[in-house]
């Protein structure tokens, strides 16, 4: 009996977006996402969100990013590997602390400021309660990350249209299309139409799960924790997330804390 994991509802594909820095152009990008039923994660430097003409403000983020994810990007955006280790902890913890007051939920996702890190910083993030952290190393593939604290995205948004057909026609199991960037880049390059067109083409697909980074990260952790019996006829889900399993006769949910017959 072949057992396969699917995304919720039996979907085989997931799409997630990740945007850094909290610039004022996030407001326009959020509208595009909302208009098309897409979900994004917005990595914010809480120490910079003081000028509403250049950045989103702390006071608006709860409403602005409703339905999306508020995530860490460090307090002041330093090269983390170039500052004292105690300051790394302060940068991450303080960013979480401030963002959570305005998000009204635990903020446990992150992207590396400048895209840089070292092995010790990766380990330190675990002590700060960070569940995943995105790099800027594009894979140009649709794979599941080996290490959520070194989550390499599929591509920068400029390259996303080139991979669209490959993703829509992908037929080799679970596929994740992870697009990242900075919203100010659309304004600098005067190519907002790139995102508008991409959103039009990828939205509304029944086989795609439109998801935030943290939702996807928690689903990945949940399906990896699934316990399958030796004969492949039972599955126990020890997590708090419903996991969808296909044992050859259609995808079915395995509820949190439950054992299901396959």
Protein Blocks (a to p, Z undefined) as FASTA:
>chain_A
ZZddddehhiabdcddddehjiaklmmmmmmmmmnopacdddddfklmmbfklbccfklm
mmmmgoiacddebjnopafklpcfklmmmmmmmmmmmmmmmnopacfbdcdehhiacfkl
mmmmmmnopabdcdfbdfkiabdcfblklcccfbdfklmmmmmmmmmmgcgbjadddddd
dfklmmmnopmkmmmmmmmmmgoiakbccddfklmmmmmmmmmmpccdfkopaccdfbfb
dcdddehiapadddehiacdZZ
